[in-house]
Amino acid sequence: MQKVYSTGNRRSSLRAQRIVVVLCGVIMICAGRSDGSEWHAHHAVDTPHGIVFTNETATVLCLARTSGKGVENTEELFSGPGCGMYFTVSPDGSKIGFKEIFPDGTQAPALLDIATKKVTLLHPPAPLAGQVAFSTNGIIAYSIDDEAIIRYGSSTKKIPIGFYTNIVAISSDGGTIAYPDGNGTVFTTDVASGTGRKISSKGCVMPIWSPSGKRLCYSSLDGKIFVYDDSTVETYALGNGSDPAWTEDGKSLIVVRKTIKGDSLLNSDLYLISYDGKQIGRLTETETVLEAEPSIGTGGKILFAAYNNDSLYSASYDRTLKINSSIEIKSQNISVGDLSQKTTEGSGLNLPRSVSSDSAFFEVPYTNQVWDTPYGFGNLGSSACGPTSAIMVIAYYGLLPVWNCQLAVPTRHVSPYGNYVLESYHFHGVYFSGGGYGYMWNSSDPYHMMASYYKYHGLNASELDAPSLDTVISEINSGHPYTLCNGLTTAGHIIVINGIGIKPGTLVVNDPYGNKNSGSYPTPNGKDVAYDWPGYNNGNQNLNNAYWGVSVRYSPIDRSDSIVDDLQFNDGFTLNNSKPASMSMWFDKSAGFDGHEWYTNTRASDTCTAVWRPTLPQAGNYQVSAYILFSTSTAARYKVHYRGDSSTVVIDQGKVSSSWATIGTFAFEKGDSGYVELGDGSDSVGQMLVFDAMKWTYLSPALARDNGSGIPVTTELEQNYPNPFNPTTVISYRLSSFSKVRLNIYDVLGREVVTLVDGEQASGLHSVTFDASRFASGVYFCTLTAGQVVQTKKLVLMK
């Protein structure tokens, strides 16, 4: 049974002391970009030959040669996709262990001799290979497919582990290996006996053995650090931290701890923590330097970078947490060419070849947080990865209408959903002031608000801290995009995962900030970008962390082709929100047909309009009805488009409550050529006008046409619908020619009770609504007189 000790941020009396490292000097190792800006060295390691480091995209291995006078020169040792990711340096500082990735996608563990630049492959190129790890006595470990390979000089030993892993760490004495599986569960295996042991829960990565003894540090995907002691079978929780580096004696770790507010990194400092978490000392407390990526050199020297500048820093400490005197290292700028532009493009990792199967990838509409949102460039959009990712998922399920955002940067274009990120709108009775950004940031942050934002848009959403790779893969295989907060940026970044790469650990994502593989960030297009999961390396940019994720589920309502509801944005319903209209003018309720309706206030002329367009299975006469829950509009103008003609029917919505209001009977063609349009223009302004579902009910075949003219062959009065009725019914009739028309209603005694039509009308189909609210129940007769034609139908009023 393992014991887990959690120390959190507790400090003993020793730990309560403020321990500040004295900087020994600053080493400037910079390379110029084509735009004149600079990039800085990453993952720097001090060796007898100089400082080994990589660039931002981990595509170049470099060496900065140093002397007592500082940096003398900087040179490129090797370049290739992912060569700088998870590279290691041999204990004597003579060789670099890395993974070479070839243009055809094959991989091989490799050694680079720093002095000669000679590269030696430890294994022929294979579909899957792992990183190189060193023990202190010269033993090397790496993986090939589902086996761990232990190399003793020219001989090797294979240990089957049953799955591929990119990281196989080997203990200082070469006797034990550690590795994570796809769930992020870390295992150890004794090299001699092959006996294995599970030492962590899911969601953990990057096992690192201490340089002496058998203590193993590993990190959780959400940024917590643990130490497992293989001798005592105990695990210690060291709290939050990143970039852990063992001290030479294997008794402590130097880690980075960050202070993040909102989406900004306010500060980061180095801490020295004993392996059991009982002693914690703060090594740096600087206002202008945001410390990052520490490494330990000989003599206790610390080498670290900074998040906020292009410098490398050298400092020293002693094992009692006291500060040694500083050693000056002069700084100078060294140009090594434009290394930032060495990317993975053209390496065979891009779509569509990077997708593992058709079922493991689906298109998600793309929105860029900077270039596709209003005011996004250099403003709020730069901080809007959360709401931008969310709107991509919502658009994938078609849960909001297109709301075009007109933009001019980098070129003139239209973003269908960018307005939702920053502009105010209503949905499901919630007012999203400032769009998704305002909802997530005004009261809290995306971590606390993302799931509820999805729920307010009709999705079932659940949040999970430190999700494993297997969890993400399961979501994608089920056809559900996954929203992930990760470590692509220093303060965390949110993306949408929508595919699985052909190599284990590679995911296809919509990155709202662009494509970090391109060598610059942000970029206008981050659609279907390939990134690697923490702990994996297939030559793409690495997510580094998986802090939290949100899975979503949506079950669309199965509706008849003859009903078009007000949420079927991709299937028959169009809601106009173009200027002068706006989504802020549209209100809604979680009520009505299928639990939702839109409404707005009537205006002097049409501003907000909606269109219902069914796909009808056959041509014929259809009764058209509108569902109305509650309304105050006395004159809703429904414009019906049918068989090349149109009619405007005025309905008093205020007289209808939680039922279907009959618009009339019209002849429609098969398919989607016919539609109904409703605008907010009215003679009575300020009334509540409802837009809900529209229904087409087939009644009978349409009358034959005369040589395709669209004019009925005969004049005919149709049976009213519905019949019986209460209290309204629609009476339709056809005219074969321009006629003087009278349409009268009589009671059973032959007395005329109302005249519905009295005047001249053109040929075609006509409809009128008979409101019998003031009449008693019984039988009535409707008589059509048109020219020489007189026809009568019986009507039954049942109250």
C-alpha positions in Angstrom: 0.0 0.0 0.0 1.5 3.3 -1.0 1.3 6.3 1.4 0.6 9.7 -0.1 1.6 12.8 1.9 0.1 16.2 0.8 2.1 19.2 2.0 0.3 21.8 -0.1 1.9 25.2 0.6 2.7 24.6 4.3 6.1 25.9 5.5 8.1 24.9 8.5 10.2 27.5 10.4 13.0 26.9 8.0 10.7 27.2 5.0 9.2 30.4 6.3 12.5 32.2 5.8 12.7 34.3 2.7 15.4 32.7 0.6 16.6 34.8 -2.4 19.1 33.6 -5.0 21.8 36.0 -6.0 22.0 36.1 -9.8 25.4 35.3 -11.0 24.9 36.9 -14.3 22.9 37.2 -17.5 23.6 35.3 -20.7 21.9 36.7 -23.7 21.4 34.1 -26.4 19.1 35.7 -29.0 18.1 35.1 -32.6 16.5 37.6 -34.8 13.1 37.0 -36.4 12.3 38.3 -39.9 10.1 41.0 -38.3 12.9 42.3 -36.2 11.7 40.8 -32.9 13.7 38.2 -30.9 13.1 34.8 -29.6 14.9 33.2 -26.7 16.5 29.9 -25.7 14.4 27.2 -24.2 15.4 24.2 -21.9 19.0 25.3 -21.5 21.4 22.8 -20.0 25.0 23.7 -19.0 27.7 21.3 -20.3 31.5 21.3 -20.4 31.2 22.4 -24.0 28.8 25.2 -23.4 25.1 25.7 -23.0 22.8 23.4 -25.0 19.3 24.8 -25.8 16.5 24.7 -28.3 14.2 27.2 -29.9 10.6 28.0 -29.4 9.3 25.4 -31.8 11.7 22.7 -30.5 13.0 22.2 -34.1 16.7 23.2 -33.5 19.4 22.1 -31.1 22.0 24.8 -30.5 25.2 25.2 -28.5 26.3 28.5 -26.9 30.1 28.2 -26.2 31.0 30.1 -23.1 34.2 31.2 -21.3 35.1 33.4 -18.5 34.4 36.3 -20.7 30.8 35.1 -21.4 29.3 33.6 -24.6 31.9 33.4 -27.4 29.8 32.0 -30.2 26.5 30.1 -30.8 26.1 27.4 -33.4 23.4 25.1 -34.7 24.0 21.4 -33.9 20.9 19.8 -35.5 17.5 20.7 -36.9 14.4 18.7 -37.5 10.8 18.3 -36.3 10.6 17.9 -32.5 14.4 17.4 -32.0 14.5 19.8 -29.2 11.5 18.4 -27.4 12.4 16.4 -24.3 16.0 16.2 -25.2 18.5 15.0 -22.6 22.2 15.4 -21.9 24.5 12.5 -20.8 25.9 12.7 -17.3 29.3 13.6 -18.6 27.9 16.4 -20.8 29.3 15.0 -24.0 26.2 13.8 -25.8 22.6 14.9 -26.4 19.9 12.3 -26.5 16.9 13.2 -28.7 14.4 11.7 -31.1 14.9 12.2 -34.9 11.7 12.4 -36.9 12.0 11.7 -40.6 9.9 13.2 -43.5 8.0 10.0 -43.9 6.9 10.1 -40.2 9.2 7.4 -39.0 11.2 8.0 -35.8 14.4 6.9 -34.2 16.2 7.5 -30.9 19.5 9.3 -31.5 22.7 10.5 -29.9 24.5 13.7 -30.9 28.1 14.1 -30.0 28.4 17.7 -29.0 32.1 18.0 -29.9 31.8 16.5 -33.4 28.1 17.1 -34.2 28.0 13.4 -35.3 24.5 11.8 -35.0 24.2 8.1 -34.2 20.9 6.3 -34.5 20.3 3.9 -31.6 17.7 2.0 -33.6 16.7 2.0 -37.3 13.7 4.3 -38.0 10.5 2.8 -36.8 6.8 3.8 -36.8 7.1 4.7 -33.1 10.2 5.5 -31.0 10.7 7.2 -27.7 13.0 9.8 -26.2 16.5 8.9 -24.9 17.2 8.6 -21.2 20.6 8.2 -19.4 21.6 6.6 -16.2 24.6 7.9 -14.3 26.6 4.7 -15.2 26.2 4.9 -18.9 23.1 2.8 -19.5 20.6 4.2 -22.0 16.8 3.6 -22.2 14.3 4.4 -24.9 11.2 2.8 -26.4 10.4 1.2 -29.8 6.7 0.5 -30.4 5.4 -1.3 -27.3 8.8 -2.3 -25.9 11.3 -0.5 -23.6 14.9 -1.0 -24.8 17.7 -1.0 -22.3 21.1 -0.4 -24.0 24.4 -1.5 -22.3 27.0 -0.3 -24.8 26.5 -2.4 -27.9 24.1 -4.9 -26.3 20.4 -4.4 -25.6 17.6 -5.8 -23.5 14.0 -5.6 -24.5 11.2 -5.3 -21.9 7.6 -5.7 -23.2 5.3 -3.1 -21.6 2.2 -3.7 -23.7 1.7 -0.2 -25.1 3.7 2.6 -26.7 5.1 5.3 -24.5 7.3 8.2 -25.5 9.1 8.5 -22.2 11.0 5.7 -20.6 13.0 7.2 -17.7 15.8 5.1 -16.2 17.1 5.3 -12.6 20.6 6.5 -11.8 21.8 2.9 -11.3 20.1 1.6 -14.4 18.0 -0.9 -12.4 14.5 0.5 -12.8 12.5 2.2 -15.5 9.4 4.4 -15.3 6.9 5.3 -18.0 3.3 6.6 -18.4 0.6 4.9 -20.4 -2.2 6.6 -22.5 -4.2 7.3 -19.4 -1.3 9.1 -17.8 -0.8 6.3 -15.2 2.9 6.0 -14.3 4.4 2.6 -13.9 7.8 1.3 -12.8 9.5 -1.9 -13.8 12.5 -3.6 -12.4 15.0 -4.2 -15.3 16.4 -7.4 -13.9 13.2 -9.2 -12.9 10.6 -7.5 -15.1 8.4 -6.9 -12.1 6.1 -3.9 -12.6 4.3 -1.6 -10.2 1.6 1.1 -10.7 2.7 4.2 -8.8 0.2 7.0 -9.9 -3.4 7.6 -10.7 -4.5 8.8 -14.2 -3.4 12.1 -15.7 0.3 12.1 -14.9 3.3 12.6 -17.1 7.1 13.2 -17.3 8.7 10.8 -14.8 12.2 12.0 -13.8 14.6 10.0 -11.7 16.8 11.7 -9.1 20.5 11.7 -10.0 21.2 9.5 -7.0 19.0 7.1 -5.1 15.6 5.9 -6.4 13.3 8.8 -6.1 11.0 9.5 -9.0 9.4 12.9 -9.7 6.4 13.1 -12.0 3.8 15.8 -12.7 0.0 15.8 -13.1 -1.4 17.2 -16.2 -3.0 20.1 -14.2 0.4 21.2 -12.8 1.0 19.5 -9.6 4.2 17.7 -8.6 4.7 14.4 -6.9 7.7 12.3 -5.7 7.6 8.6 -5.4 10.3 6.9 -3.3 11.0 3.5 -4.8 12.8 2.3 -1.6 10.0 3.0 0.8 7.1 2.8 -1.7 5.8 6.2 -0.5 4.4 9.1 -2.6 4.6 12.7 -1.6 2.5 15.5 -3.0 4.6 18.7 -3.4 1.7 21.0 -4.5 1.6 23.2 -7.6 4.7 23.7 -9.8 6.2 23.2 -13.2 9.6 22.4 -14.8 10.9 20.4 -11.8 14.7 19.8 -11.8 16.5 17.6 -9.3 19.4 18.9 -7.2 22.7 17.0 -7.5 22.2 15.1 -4.2 18.7 13.9 -5.2 17.2 15.3 -2.0 15.4 18.4 -3.4 13.8 19.8 -6.5 13.8 23.3 -7.9 10.4 24.1 -9.4 8.6 27.1 -10.9 5.5 28.4 -9.2 3.4 30.9 -11.0 0.9 33.7 -10.0 -1.8 33.9 -12.5 -4.7 36.4 -12.5 -7.4 35.9 -15.1 -5.5 35.2 -18.3 -2.3 37.0 -17.3 0.9 35.6 -15.8 1.7 38.1 -13.0 4.7 36.5 -11.6 6.8 33.3 -11.4 9.6 32.4 -9.0 11.9 29.4 -8.3 11.3 27.3 -5.2 13.5 24.7 -3.6 11.4 21.8 -2.2 12.7 18.8 -0.4 11.6 15.5 -1.9 9.1 14.8 0.9 7.7 18.4 0.8 8.7 19.1 4.4 11.1 21.9 3.5 10.1 24.7 1.0 12.2 27.7 0.3 11.6 30.5 -2.1 14.8 31.0 -4.1 13.8 34.1 -6.2 11.6 37.1 -5.6 12.1 39.4 -8.5 9.8 42.0 -9.9 11.1 42.2 -13.4 12.1 38.6 -14.1 9.5 35.8 -14.6 11.6 32.7 -14.0 11.2 29.6 -16.1 12.7 26.2 -17.0 15.5 25.8 -14.4 18.2 23.2 -14.8 21.0 22.2 -12.4 24.6 22.2 -13.4 27.7 21.2 -11.6 28.6 22.9 -8.3 25.0 23.7 -7.6 24.7 26.3 -10.4 21.2 27.0 -11.6 20.5 28.0 -15.1 17.1 29.3 -15.9 15.2 31.3 -18.5 12.5 33.9 -18.2 9.0 34.1 -19.6 9.2 37.8 -20.2 12.5 38.4 -21.8 15.2 36.8 -24.0 17.8 36.2 -21.4 19.3 33.2 -19.6 20.2 33.6 -16.0 22.9 31.9 -13.9 22.7 31.6 -10.2 24.0 29.5 -7.3 22.8 28.2 -4.0 24.0 25.8 -1.4 22.2 22.8 0.1 21.3 24.6 3.3 19.4 27.1 1.3 22.0 29.8 1.9 23.1 32.0 -0.9 26.6 31.9 -2.2 28.4 34.9 -3.5 27.6 35.8 -7.1 29.9 35.1 -10.0 29.8 37.6 -12.8 29.1 36.3 -16.3 29.2 39.1 -18.9 26.3 39.2 -21.4 26.3 39.8 -25.1 23.9 39.3 -28.0 24.6 36.5 -30.3 22.8 36.1 -33.7 22.3 32.5 -34.8 20.0 33.2 -37.7 16.2 33.0 -37.9 15.8 29.7 -36.0 12.2 30.5 -35.0 11.1 29.8 -38.6 12.4 26.2 -38.6 9.0 24.5 -38.2 7.4 21.2 -38.8 5.7 22.3 -42.0 6.3 20.0 -44.9 7.3 17.1 -42.6 4.3 15.0 -43.5 2.5 15.7 -40.3 -0.2 17.9 -41.7 -3.8 17.1 -42.7 -5.2 15.0 -44.1 -2.4 12.4 -43.6 -2.2 13.1 -39.9 -5.8 11.9 -39.3 -6.0 8.3 -38.1 -9.4 7.5 -39.6 -12.5 9.2 -41.1 -14.4 8.4 -37.9 -11.7 10.1 -35.7 -12.0 13.5 -37.3 -14.9 15.9 -37.9 -15.1 19.4 -39.2 -15.8 22.1 -36.6 -16.5 25.7 -37.8 -13.5 27.8 -37.1 -13.3 31.2 -35.3 -10.1 33.0 -34.5 -10.1 35.0 -31.3 -8.0 37.8 -32.7 -8.9 38.1 -36.4 -12.5 36.9 -36.4 -14.0 38.8 -33.5 -15.1 42.5 -33.3 -12.4 44.7 -31.7 -10.3 41.5 -31.4 -7.0 42.6 -32.9 -4.9 43.9 -30.0 -7.9 44.1 -27.7 -10.3 41.8 -25.9 -10.1 39.1 -28.5 -6.5 38.4 -27.6 -7.8 37.2 -24.2 -10.9 35.4 -25.5 -9.7 31.8 -26.2 -12.4 30.4 -23.8 -15.5 32.0 -25.4 -14.0 31.6 -28.9 -13.5 27.9 -28.4 -17.0 27.6 -26.9 -18.6 29.3 -29.9 -16.9 26.8 -32.2 -18.4 23.9 -30.4 -21.9 25.6 -30.2 -21.6 26.3 -34.0 -20.7 22.6 -34.6 -24.0 21.6 -33.1 -25.9 24.4 -34.9 -27.3 25.9 -31.7 -27.1 29.5 -32.6 -28.0 31.4 -35.8 -25.2 32.7 -38.0 -24.4 36.3 -36.9 -22.0 37.6 -39.5 -19.1 39.8 -38.3 -17.6 42.0 -41.0 -13.8 42.3 -40.7 -10.9 43.9 -42.5 -7.8 42.3 -41.0 -5.7 40.6 -42.3 -8.0 40.8 -45.4 -11.7 41.6 -45.8 -13.7 38.7 -44.7 -16.8 37.6 -42.8 -16.8 35.6 -39.6 -20.2 33.7 -39.2 -19.9 33.4 -35.4 -17.3 35.9 -34.2 -19.8 38.4 -32.9 -20.9 36.0 -30.2 -17.5 36.2 -28.6 -17.7 39.9 -27.7 -21.1 41.3 -28.6 -24.2 41.1 -26.3 -27.0 38.7 -27.1 -29.9 36.8 -25.4 -30.3 33.0 -25.4 -32.4 30.7 -23.3 -33.5 33.6 -21.2 -30.0 34.7 -20.3 -28.5 38.0 -21.3 -24.9 37.5 -22.3 -23.6 41.1 -21.8 -20.4 41.4 -23.7 -21.0 38.0 -25.4 -19.3 34.8 -24.2 -16.3 36.9 -23.1 -18.4 39.0 -20.8 -20.1 36.0 -19.4 -16.9 34.1 -18.6 -14.8 36.9 -17.4 -17.0 39.6 -15.8 -17.9 37.5 -12.8 -15.3 34.7 -12.8 -13.2 32.9 -15.4 -13.6 30.2 -18.1 -12.7 27.4 -15.6 -15.8 28.2 -13.5 -18.1 29.3 -16.3 -17.4 27.2 -19.4 -19.6 24.3 -18.5 -22.6 26.5 -17.5 -22.1 28.6 -20.7 -22.5 25.3 -22.7 -25.6 24.4 -20.6 -27.3 27.7 -21.3 -27.0 26.9 -25.0 -28.7 23.5 -24.8 -25.7 21.2 -24.3 -25.1 18.8 -21.5 -21.6 19.6 -20.3 -19.3 18.2 -17.6 -15.9 19.4 -16.5 -12.9 17.3 -15.5 -9.6 18.4 -14.0 -6.4 16.8 -15.6 -8.2 14.7 -18.2 -6.2 11.8 -19.6 -5.4 11.3 -23.3 -7.7 8.2 -23.3 -10.6 10.4 -22.1 -10.0 12.8 -25.0 -9.7 10.0 -27.5 -13.0 8.4 -26.2 -14.8 11.7 -26.7 -13.5 12.2 -30.3 -14.3 8.6 -31.2 -17.9 9.2 -29.9 -18.2 12.2 -32.3 -18.0 14.9 -29.6 -15.5 17.9 -29.8 -13.5 18.3 -26.6 -12.7 21.7 -25.0 -9.3 21.7 -23.3 -7.4 24.2 -21.2 -3.7 23.5 -21.8 -0.2 24.9 -21.5 0.5 26.2 -25.0 0.8 29.7 -23.3 2.3 30.6 -19.9 -1.1 31.5 -18.3 -3.1 28.6 -20.0 -4.9 28.4 -23.3 -8.2 26.9 -24.4 -8.6 25.0 -27.7 -11.2 22.6 -29.3 -10.0 19.1 -30.1 -11.8 17.6 -33.1 -9.6 14.8 -34.4 -7.0 12.1 -33.5 -3.7 12.0 -35.3 -2.2 8.9 -37.0 0.6 8.8 -34.4 -0.2 8.1 -30.8 -0.3 11.3 -28.8 -1.1 13.6 -31.8 -4.4 15.4 -31.8 -6.1 17.6 -34.4 -7.5 20.8 -32.9 -9.1 24.1 -33.7 -6.7 26.6 -32.0 -8.5 30.0 -31.7 -5.1 31.8 -31.5 -3.7 30.3 -34.7 -1.1 27.7 -35.6 1.8 27.6 -33.1 3.6 25.1 -35.4 4.0 28.0 -37.9 6.8 29.7 -35.9 4.7 32.7 -35.0 1.8 33.1 -32.6 -0.9 34.3 -33.1 -1.8 33.6 -36.7 -5.1 34.1 -38.6 -5.8 30.4 -39.1 -5.6 27.7 -36.5 -8.1 25.3 -38.1 -7.2 21.6 -37.9 -3.8 22.1 -36.4 -1.8 19.1 -35.2 -0.5 19.3 -31.6 1.1 16.7 -29.4 -0.2 15.6 -26.0 2.0 16.2 -22.9 4.8 13.6 -22.8 4.5 12.8 -26.5 6.6 14.0 -29.4 5.7 13.6 -33.0 7.3 16.8 -34.2 4.3 19.1 -33.4 4.0 21.8 -30.8 3.3 20.3 -27.4 0.3 21.1 -25.2 2.6 20.8 -22.2 -0.3 20.6 -19.7 -3.9 19.5 -19.7 -5.3 21.6 -16.8 -9.0 20.9 -17.3 -11.4 19.9 -20.1 -15.1 20.0 -20.8 -17.0 17.2 -22.6 -20.4 18.0 -24.2 -23.4 16.0 -25.3 -26.3 17.0 -27.5 -29.4 15.1 -28.5 -31.3 16.9 -31.3 -35.0 16.7 -31.3 -36.3 14.5 -34.1 -38.9 16.6 -36.0 -41.2 15.9 -38.9 -40.2 17.4 -42.3 -43.5 19.4 -42.1 -42.5 21.3 -38.9 -39.8 23.9 -38.8 -38.9 25.0 -35.3 -37.2 28.3 -34.3 -34.0 26.5 -33.3 -33.4 24.7 -36.6 -30.8 27.1 -37.8 -29.2 24.7 -40.2 -32.4 23.0 -41.2 -35.0 25.5 -42.4 -35.1 28.4 -39.9 -33.4 31.7 -40.6 -33.2 34.5 -38.1 -32.1 37.8 -39.5 -29.7 39.6 -37.2 -27.8 41.7 -39.8 -27.6 45.5 -39.3 -29.8 47.4 -38.5 -30.9 44.3 -36.6 -28.7 42.6 -34.0 -28.9 39.6 -31.8 -29.3 42.0 -28.9 -32.8 42.9 -30.4 -33.9 39.3 -30.3 -35.2 38.0 -27.0 -36.2 34.4 -26.1 -37.8 32.2 -23.6 -37.3 28.6 -22.6 -40.9 27.9 -23.4 -43.1 27.4 -26.4 -43.0 24.5 -28.9 -40.2 22.1 -27.9 -39.3 24.5 -25.1 -38.1 27.6 -26.9 -39.4 30.7 -28.7 -38.0 34.0 -30.0 -39.7 37.3 -29.6 -39.1 41.0 -30.2 -41.0 44.2 -30.1 -42.9 45.5 -33.1 -41.5 48.4 -34.9 -42.7 50.9 -37.6 -41.0 48.9 -40.3 -39.4 45.4 -40.6 -36.0 45.2 -38.8 -36.0 41.8 -37.3 -37.3 39.1 -39.6 -37.4 35.3 -39.6 -38.0 32.7 -42.3 -39.4 29.2 -42.0 -38.6 27.0 -45.0 -39.9 23.4 -44.9 -38.8 20.4 -47.0 -42.1 19.1 -48.1 -42.4 15.4 -49.2 -45.0 16.0 -52.0 -46.7 18.8 -53.8 -50.3 19.7 -52.7 -52.5 21.9 -50.6 -51.1 22.5 -47.1 -52.6 24.1 -44.1 -50.0 26.5 -42.6 -50.0 27.1 -38.9 -47.9 29.0 -36.4 -47.4 28.0 -32.8 -48.0 30.8 -30.3 -47.5 30.5 -26.6 -48.3 34.1 -25.6 -48.2 37.4 -27.4 -49.5 40.9 -27.4 -49.1 41.6 -31.1 -52.5 42.3 -32.7 -51.3 42.3 -36.3 -48.6 39.8 -37.1 -47.9 39.9 -40.8 -47.2 36.5 -42.1 -46.1 36.5 -45.7 -46.6 33.1 -47.3 -44.6 32.3 -50.5 -46.0 29.4 -52.5 -46.1 28.1 -56.1 -44.5 31.3 -57.5 -47.0 33.5 -55.6 -47.3 35.1 -52.2 -50.0 36.2 -49.8 -49.8 38.3 -46.6 -52.0 37.1 -43.8 -52.5 39.2 -40.7 -53.0 37.3 -37.5 -53.9 38.6 -34.1 -51.3 36.7 -32.0 -52.9 38.0 -28.8 -56.0 35.9 -29.3 -54.0 32.7 -29.4 -52.6 31.0 -26.3 -50.4 27.8 -26.2 -51.8 26.5 -29.5 -51.5 26.6 -33.3 -52.9 29.6 -35.1 -54.0 28.8 -38.7 -52.4 31.1 -41.3 -54.3 29.5 -44.3 -54.3 26.9 -46.9 -51.9 27.2 -49.8 -50.6 25.1 -52.7 -46.9 24.2 -52.3 -44.4 22.4 -54.6 -42.5 19.4 -53.4 -39.1 20.4 -51.8 -38.1 23.6 -50.2 -39.2 26.3 -52.7 -42.0 27.6 -50.4 -41.5 29.5 -47.2 -43.2 31.8 -44.6 -41.7 35.1 -43.6 -42.5 37.2 -40.5 -41.2 40.7 -39.8 -41.6 43.0 -36.8 -43.1 45.9 -38.8 -46.5 46.8 -37.6 -49.0 49.7 -37.3 -48.9 49.1 -33.5 -45.4 49.4 -32.3 -44.0 48.2 -29.0 -46.0 45.0 -28.9 -44.6 41.6 -28.2 -44.3 39.6 -31.4 -43.6 35.8 -31.2 -41.5 33.7 -33.5 -41.9 30.0 -32.8 -42.5 26.8 -34.8 -44.3 26.7 -38.1 -46.3 23.6 -39.3 -47.3 22.5 -42.8 -50.3 19.9 -42.8 -51.0 18.2 -46.1 -54.7 18.3 -47.0 -55.1 17.3 -50.7 -53.5 17.3 -54.1 -53.2 20.8 -55.6 -55.4 21.6 -58.6 -54.0 21.0 -62.0 -52.3 23.9 -63.8 -53.1 25.1 -67.3 -49.9 24.5 -69.4 -47.7 25.5 -66.5 -49.3 29.0 -66.2 -50.0 28.5 -62.5 -53.7 29.6 -62.9 -56.3 27.1 -61.6 -58.3 25.4 -64.3 -61.6 25.9 -62.4 -63.0 28.2 -59.7 -63.5 26.1 -56.6 -64.3 26.6 -52.9 -62.3 24.3 -50.6 -63.5 22.8 -47.4 -62.5 24.9 -44.4 -59.8 23.8 -42.1 -60.0 22.8 -39.3 -63.6 21.6 -39.4 -65.1 21.3 -36.8 -63.4 24.4 -35.4 -63.3 26.7 -32.3 -63.3 29.6 -32.7 -61.3 30.2 -36.0 -61.0 28.4 -39.2 -59.4 29.2 -42.6 -61.5 29.2 -45.8 -59.6 28.8 -49.1 -60.8 29.1 -52.6 -59.3 29.2 -56.1 -60.2 31.6 -58.9 -59.6 30.6 -62.6 -59.9 34.2 -63.7 -60.2 37.8 -62.4 -63.6 37.9 -60.8 -66.0 39.8 -58.6 -66.1 37.7 -55.4 -68.4 37.5 -52.5 -67.8 35.0 -49.6 -70.7 34.9 -47.1 -71.4 32.9 -44.0 -75.1 31.8 -43.3 -76.7 30.1 -40.3 -78.9 27.0 -40.6 -82.0 29.3 -41.1 -80.3 30.8 -44.2 -79.6 34.1 -42.5 -76.4 35.9 -43.6 -74.3 36.3 -40.4 -71.1 37.8 -41.9 -69.6 38.8 -45.3 -65.9 37.8 -45.4 -65.0 39.0 -48.9 -66.8 41.5 -51.2 -64.7 42.8 -54.1 -62.7 42.0 -57.2 -59.8 39.5 -57.0 -57.2 38.2 -59.3 -56.9 34.5 -60.4 -55.1 32.1 -58.0 -55.4 30.7 -54.5 -56.9 32.9 -51.8 -57.5 32.3 -48.1 -59.4 34.1 -45.4 -59.8 33.4 -41.6 -63.3 33.2 -40.2 -63.4 34.2 -36.5 -66.6 32.8 -34.9 -65.8 33.9 -31.4 -69.2 35.9 -31.1 -71.3 33.1 -32.7 -73.0 30.2 -31.0 -72.0 26.6 -31.6 -73.8 24.9 -34.5 -73.8 24.4 -38.2 -73.0 27.2 -40.6 -72.7 27.4 -44.4 -70.0 29.2 -46.5 -71.0 30.3 -50.0 -68.6 31.5 -52.6 -70.0 33.6 -55.5 -67.4 34.3 -58.2 -68.7 35.3 -61.7 -71.1 32.6 -62.7 -69.9 30.1 -60.1 -71.7 29.6 -56.8 -70.4 26.9 -54.3 -71.3 26.2 -50.7 -69.5 24.2 -47.9 -70.8 23.2 -44.5 -68.9 24.5 -41.4 -69.3 23.1 -37.8 -68.5 25.4 -34.9 -68.0 23.5 -31.6 -67.3 25.5 -28.5 
